[in-house]
């Protein structure tokens, strides 16, 4: 009788395991669909990164020049035109008139290319610049975590408030639908001091 061996492939350490694959999908799902009950952020005090990037129209935007115009919201999102990112961007769009009364500037940043940022801005009539950061230079300057390194570049959802050239507030688990309310709350707290 001939004995047959089962054809079980040897484990290749470069092949993701089911556990690894599930972690990737969990991180991707959480990042794209976001959380409306995100953290409250924390007050910080350090120099804001002096970086430049290209907006949705291919025009260079020097962040230091924007900071000089007034308090600046810099928010990072995983991917343009996805549900959580849309909620976050539209929250700031809907409050934009109130924010600009206080001189607040808004910049959105993701790994998306200018074309994707342009479509996102047009689809949701976003009144502020969306910065394309396909190489991750701005993400790295702000020390924003990448959700899935190497496989797919997605910035984690975070938000920063820059005032007088310094980062004064940082939310590592930025809200989606409540992003503008979080910013207004922090601005009110800063004004009360």
Secondary structure as GFF3:
##gff-version 3
##sequence-region A 1 193
A	DSSP	alpha_helix	18	33	.	.	.	ID=ss1
A	DSSP	beta_strand	42	47	.	.	.	ID=ss2
A	DSSP	beta_strand	52	55	.	.	.	ID=ss3
A	DSSP	beta_strand	60	62	.	.	.	ID=ss4
A	DSSP	alpha_helix	63	67	.	.	.	ID=ss5
A	DSSP	beta_strand	72	76	.	.	.	ID=ss6
A	DSSP	alpha_helix	83	94	.	.	.	ID=ss7
A	DSSP	alpha_helix	96	101	.	.	.	ID=ss8
A	DSSP	beta_strand	105	110	.	.	.	ID=ss9
A	DSSP	alpha_helix	114	123	.	.	.	ID=ss10
A	DSSP	beta_strand	129	132	.	.	.	ID=ss11
A	DSSP	alpha_helix	137	141	.	.	.	ID=ss12
A	DSSP	beta_strand	158	163	.	.	.	ID=ss13
A	DSSP	beta_strand	166	171	.	.	.	ID=ss14
A	DSSP	alpha_helix	179	191	.	.	.	ID=ss15
###
